[in-house]
């Protein structure tokens, strides 16, 4: 006898069990926690970018190369019209 492929029990993941507060619309602190974590991540990324830019500027000053802020884009070709 061939295998039955009509039984799809367990396919598609599981649903999250909702608490009474979630069912009534009060929600949990989960959404707020996610928002706080996302805010922390964005702040960390911003700080890391600032440090990288400051380090690149310091390196460029030591080598005497112009930085992108000073208008010295490397590899840029003049526009032809």
C-alpha positions, 0 to 999 in steps of 0.5 A, a space after each residue: 500500500 502506498 504512503 498517504 500524502 494527504 496527512 499534513 499534520 505538523 506542516 507549517 510550524 506552530 502557533 504561539 499560545 496567546 495569554 488571556 491578556 494577549 487575547 483581550 488586546 492588552 498584550 504583553 511586554 514582548 512588543 516593548 522588549 523588541 522595540 527596546 532591543 531594536 533601539 539599542 541595536 540602532 544606537 550601537 550601529 550608529 556609535 560603531 559607524 562614528 568610531 569607524 569614520 573617526 578612525 578612517 579620518 585619523 588614518 587619512 590625516 596620518 597618510 595625507 590622503 583626503 577623506 570623503 568629507 573633504 571631497 576626495 572620493 577615491 575611484 570616482 571618474 569625472 562625469 562626461 556629458 
